Amino acid sequence: MSDNPLIEILSERAMEKFGHQRAEKLRSEIEQLADELKKLYSAPVEPLDEP
Amino acid sequence: MSPEDLSLVEAAAAIRAGELSPVQYVLSLFTRMSQVELRVQAWTTVDHENVLAEARKCETEAAKKQFRGPLHGVPVGIKDIFYTKDLRTTMGSQLFENFVPSYDAHAVKRLKAAGAIVLGKSVTTMFANLDPGPTRNPWNLAHTPGGSSSGSAAAVAARMCPAAIGSQTVGSVGRPGAFNGIVSLVPTRERIGLQGVFPLAWSLDHVGMFGRAVADVELMLDSMTESPVQKLPERRSFRIGVVRDFFYENATPEARSLNETLAGKLAASGFQVEEVRLPPTFDLTQPTLRTILRAEVASIHEQLFAAHPESYGEKIRVMIETGMVLEAADYIRARRVRRRYQRDMAGLFEKFDVLLTPAARGTAPEGIGSTGDPVMNGPWTLADFPTMTVPHALGSNGLPIGAQLSAAPLQEGLLLEAAKAVESVVGFSARPAL
């Protein structure tokens, strides 16, 4: 099981918005999203890197 | 040669020379449609009466040597995500099945100003995402034509029109171009305005185009671009960077091998061919692209989805829902990483004119339940590199394989010249047997 805390945070948000059943269906996508966010937040960015 | 076999450039020249009647051309394309469309299903809407009426006007003008522009009298396909005045535009969704715009998208306006006739609206996947439409690959009807610009690519390959426009957010032009054995071009985003194109993701959407030769997409680009593309003198040799990192891991053994064969042919023809190593930022391509995509798709569809969730296909529904659990900071982070990525990637062109990769994992997959994987195209869309696909071989299953060529932003002139040189070396002349 992944130790990425973002999975549970995102899953809870999904449950609030879409209900338990739909959130369960989205689980693998949410795990992938959590992994992607973890990588994004590990990336070095500087104040001058504007969006 | 039958009119439907003419390239865009050939047809435009023949009309201008008085050798091809716009009316006869349209009629021959309608005949072609009647022969193959039931099997290919490339079109959502074709208004035969109005197309013929427009062709008659073009013919009358041509007889007086009055030409609206370089595409005078040539019919082209328009992906059904581009607004077309008084012509149904469905976005591939039942929610818009009776929607008729009151104005043309900017790209459509430019094409009409160049003299082109809108032949019809070509099939798009639902909202230009991944839920497929009915279109089949003209090379083998059991295979996908790719997407989201499914109908445009299939129609050009099946000789139902000489050229067509599409849109790309990740790989929706390059992938179908490769799967259908035709040439595609996605220019730098700012080259062609996106006004009147129903968005999938604002900051990733690009207008793209299909033709059966590099010269065709060049003519389409010249007709639509906001600022003239600087043309370069003809060159025979270019510095080609072969990108094996990531792209070869994601390609089939056959696609890898054929890409290597192509690289060898180019080297033997005098191109300077060398391997490119990607910067570390490249590892962030997928997280960056997908976070931006999810967030923007969710925002665009916020109200429609809330009102009509049952009308959404599963793939776009998942995209929207995962976008809805993101926070603003996540999206901003992704945009900032993208900026850094673009800067790092642009540095590759200090040593190379164009980059070469396979255009897709392999040939078009079997089945029409999926449009394939845009994994090969996304990195260059994220970087906003002008990118082309050029067919160069047939796979062992008889389906085409495409090479993907990319240049630095706003270097379409260089990219087109390199692509012409590659096209000349490859000499690809196969066509679907349909």
Interface residues (C-beta under 8 A of the other chain):
Chain A: L10 R13 A14 K17 F18 R22 L26 E29 I30 L33 D35 E36 L37 K39 L40 Y41 A43 P44 V45 D49 E50 P51
Chain B: T281 D283 L284 Q286 P287 T288 R290 T291 R294 V318 E321 T322 M324 V325 L326 D330 I332 R333 A334 R335 R336 V337 R338 R339 R340
